[in-house]
Amino acid sequence: MKRVTTLLVLGLLAALLPGTAHADHEYGQAVVQSVQVDKPTYAGPCHGRENDLKVTVQLTYTGPGWAYVSYTLSGISDEYVHHVHQQEQNGPGTYEFRIPLTESGTRQLKVVGLVWNGGEPVETGTPVQVTIDRTCQDAKATVEPVGDYTGLCGSEATTPIKGVITSPIAQTVRYQWYYAITYGGSPVPGHEIQTLVFDSPGAREVTGFLPRTSSGWPRRYYINIIEPSPNPSQAVITQTTCATPPVDIAGASQLNYDGPCGPDFSTPTRAMITSGKGETRYQWVDENATPLPGAGVQTVNISEQGGTRYVDGPRLPRQRPGSGKVGIVFPDLRTDVIGLASWSTTCRPLATPNLTQVEFTGEEESCELRRPATFTLKGSITALGPGPIRYAYARKSAQTNNAWVRDPWTSLTLTSAGTVDVPKQWTVPFSRQGEQGYWRLEIDEPYTGVSGQARYWFFCSN
């Protein structure tokens, strides 16, 4: 009997085979009676498990030991490839296995029986040889190498890719572009199943595109032939590194404000974004990357690679003086704040009250005739823009216990910026004691404001 070396680890065999090894090293017989091959002469698709070479072995076994079969296939395996046979008892047995064989050619399949009894496997009986002749008619695909990509990304940003599909016969081939990160694969977005009709043997160039949507792990791209038999091509590997889209906020927004302030005042923001083709998601934030109030994630659609679009942002409140910064982030790129720009608010009152003087009218006549005295208060309001204004005069004297006493409020509406006069006539009952004090003009809409004071006095002599 002939001893043969094996690629099978004996420890693995011992784990797979039940029972313990016999103490002796006597060998039984595992004799191959016949070898049957399904379609030993074959022309057609070879890829796919359904097209594997199917082998059925009839084996007769007499103990001791455990029997299994081994085969070599010329041109593929130089040493025996062992298959454990689960037969432990004496008698005939049948063993079936498949051999993937995807290349055309004529080969010799040699099958032999072996026995293992705790030592080295021993070949027993005479090897049985069968001639295999296969003509593989599978379509094959190759893909050209593609470099890594660094640039602007978008939902439709892509780079081209090329491949070649070869058919050894006239047939219809269906294929689709696939990608995978590690294992498995799925169709590349935007690629449907394509059909090629070969009227004769030949090669055809096919094209596709690689999405450059976001940065990430390197991806494997390949052509997956679906019909006449599954046969994926070798994959090409490429990595996408997305560049941060340029943003210009300062050039597109009036960020520094000088004017009226209040709860109803705000100014718009705008930015110019240059990005990859397709949709790019962005969000307005402050200098700490905190979203501005009411600023959710938005989408801008760029019609061409490296195109530019203006996007409107949230309105900046102008309620009080202050300053800060505003910027944009791109959530899909996980970037820091981009296009950071400073803003400032300088508040100016919308309306300013002015009181120039208190003019006396007919004082002497009032004293002689013992009639009330009349005075004219000359006031005005300067406004920076149109809108409603509410105002009133206020007086302080000994007669008011030196506290400001305000007249009822009066309303008016300005149609434009400018100054409007708001005079007041004041009548004082006759009094030989006289009076002295101050007047001022106040406003409380749209903002609170107080003018300077104008002094007055009057008295009647004896």
C-alpha positions in Angstrom: 0.0 0.0 0.0 1.1 3.5 -0.8 1.3 6.3 1.8 0.3 9.8 0.5 0.8 13.2 2.0 -2.3 15.3 2.6 -3.2 18.9 2.9 -5.8 18.1 5.5 -4.8 18.8 9.1 -5.0 15.5 11.0 -6.2 17.3 14.1 -9.2 18.7 12.1 -9.9 15.2 10.8 -9.9 13.8 14.3 -12.4 16.4 15.4 -14.7 15.6 12.5 -14.5 11.9 12.7 -16.4 10.2 15.6 -14.9 7.9 18.2 -11.3 7.6 19.2 -8.4 6.3 17.0 -7.7 2.6 17.2 -4.6 1.7 19.2 -3.1 -0.4 16.3 -2.0 1.0 13.0 -3.5 -1.7 10.8 -5.2 -0.4 7.7 -8.4 -1.4 6.1 -9.4 -1.0 2.5 -11.2 1.9 0.8 -11.5 0.9 -2.8 -13.1 3.2 -5.5 -15.4 1.0 -7.6 -16.5 3.7 -10.0 -16.4 7.4 -10.7 -19.3 9.1 -12.5 -19.1 12.7 -13.8 -22.2 14.6 -14.8 -21.5 15.9 -18.3 -17.8 15.1 -18.6 -17.9 16.7 -22.0 -19.6 20.0 -21.7 -20.0 23.4 -23.5 -21.8 26.2 -21.8 -21.7 28.5 -18.8 -19.2 27.3 -16.2 -19.6 29.9 -13.4 -22.1 29.4 -10.7 -22.6 26.4 -8.4 -25.2 24.9 -10.7 -22.5 24.6 -13.4 -19.8 23.0 -11.1 -18.4 19.6 -12.1 -20.5 17.0 -10.3 -18.7 13.8 -9.2 -20.3 10.6 -7.7 -17.9 8.0 -6.3 -18.9 4.4 -5.5 -16.6 3.2 -2.6 -16.3 -0.2 -0.9 -14.8 -0.2 2.6 -13.5 -2.8 4.9 -12.1 -1.8 8.3 -10.4 -1.0 10.6 -10.1 2.8 10.4 -12.3 5.4 8.6 -12.5 5.7 4.9 -12.5 8.8 2.7 -11.8 9.7 -0.9 -9.2 12.0 -2.5 -8.9 13.4 -6.0 -6.5 15.4 -8.2 -7.5 17.4 -11.2 -4.7 18.0 -13.7 -3.9 21.7 -14.2 -5.6 22.7 -11.0 -4.5 20.5 -8.1 -1.0 19.1 -7.9 -1.7 17.1 -4.7 -4.6 15.1 -3.5 -7.6 17.1 -2.3 -9.2 15.1 0.5 -12.9 14.7 1.3 -13.9 13.1 4.5 -16.2 10.1 3.9 -18.6 9.5 6.7 -18.6 5.8 6.2 -17.4 3.9 9.4 -18.7 0.5 8.8 -17.7 -2.1 6.3 -19.6 -2.3 3.0 -20.4 -0.2 -0.1 -20.9 3.6 0.1 -21.6 6.5 -2.2 -19.9 9.9 -1.9 -20.8 13.0 -4.0 -18.9 16.3 -4.3 -18.6 19.3 -6.7 -15.5 20.8 -8.2 -15.7 24.5 -9.4 -14.2 24.4 -12.9 -14.5 27.8 -14.7 -11.8 27.5 -17.4 -12.0 25.7 -20.7 -9.7 22.7 -21.4 -9.2 19.0 -21.2 -8.2 17.6 -17.8 -7.8 14.3 -16.0 -9.7 13.6 -12.8 -8.1 10.9 -10.6 -10.0 9.6 -7.6 -8.6 7.2 -5.0 -9.7 5.7 -1.7 -7.8 6.3 1.5 -8.0 5.0 5.1 -7.1 6.8 8.2 -6.5 4.9 11.5 -4.8 7.5 13.8 -1.5 7.7 11.8 -1.0 9.0 8.3 -3.7 8.5 5.7 -2.9 5.6 3.4 -4.0 5.3 -0.2 -5.7 1.9 -0.9 -6.9 0.3 -4.1 -6.3 1.6 -7.6 -7.0 5.2 -8.6 -9.8 5.6 -11.1 -9.2 8.2 -13.8 -11.8 10.1 -15.9 -11.3 12.6 -18.8 -13.0 16.0 -18.4 -13.5 18.2 -21.4 -15.2 21.6 -20.8 -15.7 24.5 -23.1 -16.7 27.5 -21.0 -18.9 30.0 -22.8 -19.2 32.5 -19.9 -19.0 36.2 -20.6 -16.1 37.9 -18.7 -15.6 41.5 -17.6 -12.6 43.6 -16.7 -12.6 47.1 -15.2 -10.0 49.8 -15.8 -8.2 51.1 -12.7 -9.6 54.3 -11.2 -7.6 56.8 -9.0 -8.7 58.2 -5.7 -10.9 61.3 -5.7 -10.4 64.6 -3.8 -12.8 67.4 -4.6 -16.2 68.8 -4.2 -18.9 66.3 -3.5 -22.6 66.2 -4.2 -25.5 63.9 -4.7 -24.8 63.8 -8.4 -21.1 64.3 -8.4 -19.4 61.4 -10.2 -16.3 60.3 -12.0 -16.4 58.1 -15.1 -15.3 54.4 -15.1 -14.7 52.1 -18.0 -14.8 48.3 -18.5 -14.7 45.6 -21.2 -17.1 42.7 -21.5 -15.9 39.7 -23.6 -18.0 36.9 -25.0 -16.6 33.8 -26.6 -19.8 33.1 -28.5 -22.8 34.9 -29.9 -25.1 35.5 -27.0 -27.0 38.1 -24.9 -25.2 39.3 -21.8 -26.9 41.2 -19.0 -24.7 43.1 -16.5 -24.8 45.8 -13.9 -22.3 48.0 -12.1 -21.8 47.0 -8.4 -19.9 48.4 -5.4 -19.0 47.1 -2.0 -17.1 48.4 1.0 -15.9 45.1 2.4 -18.0 42.0 1.6 -21.0 41.4 -0.6 -22.1 44.1 -3.0 -25.1 46.0 -4.3 -25.9 48.0 -7.5 -24.3 51.4 -7.8 -27.0 54.0 -7.4 -28.2 55.2 -10.8 -27.1 52.1 -12.7 -29.8 49.8 -14.0 -29.3 46.3 -15.5 -27.9 46.7 -19.0 -28.1 44.3 -22.0 -25.4 43.6 -24.6 -26.2 41.5 -27.7 -23.1 39.8 -29.2 -23.8 38.7 -32.8 -20.4 36.9 -32.7 -17.5 36.4 -30.4 -15.8 39.7 -29.4 -15.3 42.4 -26.8 -17.4 45.5 -26.1 -16.5 48.6 -24.0 -19.0 49.7 -21.4 -19.0 52.8 -19.2 -20.3 53.8 -15.8 -19.8 56.4 -13.2 -18.7 56.4 -9.6 -20.7 58.4 -7.1 -18.7 61.0 -5.2 -21.3 61.8 -2.6 -19.4 61.7 0.7 -16.1 60.8 2.2 -15.6 57.4 3.6 -13.8 54.1 3.4 -12.3 52.9 0.1 -14.9 51.2 -2.0 -14.6 48.3 -4.5 -16.3 48.8 -7.9 -16.9 46.0 -10.4 -19.1 44.7 -13.2 -21.4 42.0 -12.1 -22.4 39.8 -15.1 -25.9 38.4 -14.4 -26.6 36.3 -17.5 -25.9 33.9 -19.0 -24.2 32.9 -15.7 -23.1 35.0 -12.7 -19.5 36.1 -13.1 -18.3 39.3 -11.3 -15.2 41.0 -12.6 -12.2 41.8 -10.5 -12.8 45.0 -8.5 -11.1 48.3 -8.6 -10.6 50.2 -5.4 -11.0 54.0 -5.1 -11.5 56.3 -2.2 -13.5 59.6 -2.0 -12.2 62.5 0.0 -14.7 65.4 -0.1 -13.3 68.9 -0.2 -15.2 71.5 1.9 -17.4 73.7 -0.3 -16.2 77.4 -0.3 -18.6 79.7 1.4 -18.9 83.5 1.2 -21.1 85.1 3.8 -19.5 88.5 4.3 -19.7 89.3 0.6 -23.3 88.3 0.3 -24.8 89.8 3.5 -25.1 93.2 5.1 -23.8 92.0 8.4 -22.9 95.3 10.1 -26.1 97.1 11.0 -26.5 100.8 12.1 -30.1 101.9 12.6 -33.2 101.5 14.6 -33.5 98.6 17.0 -36.3 96.7 18.6 -38.2 93.5 18.8 -39.6 94.0 15.3 -36.3 94.8 13.6 -34.1 92.1 11.9 -32.0 91.9 8.8 -31.6 88.9 6.4 -28.5 86.8 5.9 -27.3 85.3 2.7 -24.3 83.2 1.6 -22.8 82.1 -1.7 -22.0 78.3 -1.7 -19.8 76.6 -4.3 -20.3 72.9 -4.3 -20.3 69.6 -6.2 -23.1 68.7 -8.6 -26.4 67.8 -7.1 -27.7 68.3 -3.6 -25.5 69.6 -0.7 -26.8 69.8 2.8 -25.9 72.8 5.0 -26.8 74.6 8.2 -26.4 78.1 9.6 -24.6 78.2 12.9 -22.8 80.6 15.2 -19.1 80.6 16.0 -19.5 77.6 18.3 -21.2 75.6 15.6 -24.5 75.9 17.5 -27.5 76.2 15.0 -28.9 79.6 14.8 -32.5 79.9 16.1 -34.9 78.5 13.5 -32.0 77.3 11.3 -32.5 73.7 10.4 -30.6 71.6 7.9 -31.3 72.8 4.4 -30.4 71.6 0.9 -29.0 73.5 -2.0 -29.0 72.0 -5.5 -26.0 72.8 -7.7 -26.6 72.3 -11.5 -22.9 71.7 -12.3 -19.7 70.5 -10.7 -18.2 73.5 -8.9 -21.3 75.6 -9.5 -22.4 78.5 -7.2 -25.7 79.3 -5.6 -26.9 82.0 -3.2 -28.8 80.7 -0.2 -30.8 82.8 2.2 -30.3 82.3 5.9 -32.2 83.2 9.1 -32.8 86.8 9.9 -30.4 88.4 12.4 -32.4 90.1 15.2 -31.6 93.7 15.8 -33.1 94.2 19.2 -30.1 95.7 21.0 -26.5 96.6 20.4 -24.1 93.7 20.1 -21.8 91.6 17.9 -21.1 88.0 17.0 -20.3 85.6 14.2 -22.3 83.5 11.8 -21.1 80.6 9.7 -22.2 77.5 7.8 -21.5 73.8 8.4 -22.1 70.8 6.2 -23.5 67.9 8.2 -22.6 65.2 5.6 -19.0 66.3 5.6 -18.7 66.7 9.4 -16.8 70.0 8.9 -15.9 72.7 11.3 -17.6 76.1 10.9 -17.0 77.3 7.3 -17.3 80.9 5.9 -17.3 82.4 9.4 -18.2 86.1 9.2 -18.6 88.8 11.9 -21.8 90.8 12.4 -22.5 93.9 14.6 -25.5 95.9 15.6 -25.4 99.7 16.4 -28.7 100.9 17.6 -30.1 104.3 16.6 -33.4 105.6 17.9 -36.2 105.5 15.3 -37.6 108.8 16.6 -35.9 111.6 18.7 -38.0 114.1 20.6 -36.8 117.7 20.7 -38.2 120.6 22.8 -36.5 123.9 21.8 -38.3 126.5 24.0 -41.5 127.6 25.9 -42.7 130.8 24.4 -44.9 133.2 26.5 -47.9 134.9 24.9 -49.8 137.9 26.4 -48.3 137.8 30.0 -48.7 141.5 30.8 -52.2 141.7 29.4 -53.1 138.7 31.5 -51.9 140.4 34.7 -53.7 143.7 34.0 -56.9 142.1 33.0 -56.6 139.3 35.4 -57.0 136.7 32.6 -55.3 133.3 32.2 -51.9 133.4 30.6 -51.2 131.4 27.3 -47.9 129.8 26.4 -46.7 127.9 23.3 -44.3 124.9 23.7 -42.3 124.4 20.5 -41.4 120.7 20.2 -40.5 118.4 17.3 -39.8 114.7 16.6 -37.1 113.5 14.2 -37.7 110.0 12.7 -35.3 107.8 10.8 -38.2 106.1 8.9 -41.9 105.9 8.5 -44.2 104.5 11.2 -46.5 105.3 14.1 -45.2 107.5 17.0 -46.8 108.1 20.4 -45.7 111.2 22.3 -46.7 113.5 25.2 -45.4 116.6 27.1 -44.5 116.4 30.8 -44.1 119.3 33.3 -42.3 119.5 36.6 -42.6 122.4 39.1 -43.4 123.2 42.7 -47.0 122.9 41.8 -46.4 119.2 40.8 -44.3 118.6 43.9 -41.3 118.5 41.6 -42.5 115.3 40.0 -42.9 114.9 36.2 -46.6 115.0 35.3 -47.3 113.7 31.8 -50.1 114.9 29.6 -52.3 112.3 27.9 -50.4 110.4 25.0 -51.0 111.6 21.5 -50.4 109.4 18.4 -49.4 110.3 14.9 -48.1 108.3 11.8 -45.1 109.5 9.7 -45.1 108.5 6.1 -41.4 109.0 5.6 -38.2 109.9 7.5 -37.9 113.5 8.6 -38.8 116.0 11.3 -42.3 116.9 12.3 -43.3 119.8 14.6 -45.6 118.9 17.6 -46.4 122.3 19.3 -48.5 122.6 22.4 -50.6 125.4 23.7 -50.5 125.8 27.5 -53.0 128.0 29.4 -52.3 129.0 33.0 -55.0 130.5 35.3 -54.3 134.0 36.7 -52.0 134.0 39.7 -50.0 136.9 41.2 -47.8 134.3 42.9 -46.3 133.2 39.6 -44.7 129.8 38.7 -41.4 128.4 37.4 -40.4 124.9 36.3 -39.5 122.7 33.3 -41.2 121.0 30.3 -40.0 118.1 28.3 -41.2 116.0 25.4 -41.5 112.2 25.7 -42.1 109.3 23.3 -42.8 105.7 24.0 -43.5 104.2 20.6 -41.7 102.8 18.8 -39.0 103.4 21.5 -38.8 105.2 24.7 -37.2 108.6 24.4 -37.0 111.9 26.3 -36.0 115.3 25.1 -34.0 117.9 26.9 -35.7 120.2 29.4 -37.0 123.7 28.6 -37.2 126.1 31.6 -40.2 128.4 32.0 -41.3 131.1 34.6 -43.9 133.8 35.0 -45.3 136.2 37.6 -47.3 139.4 37.9 -45.9 142.4 39.7 -47.8 144.7 42.2 
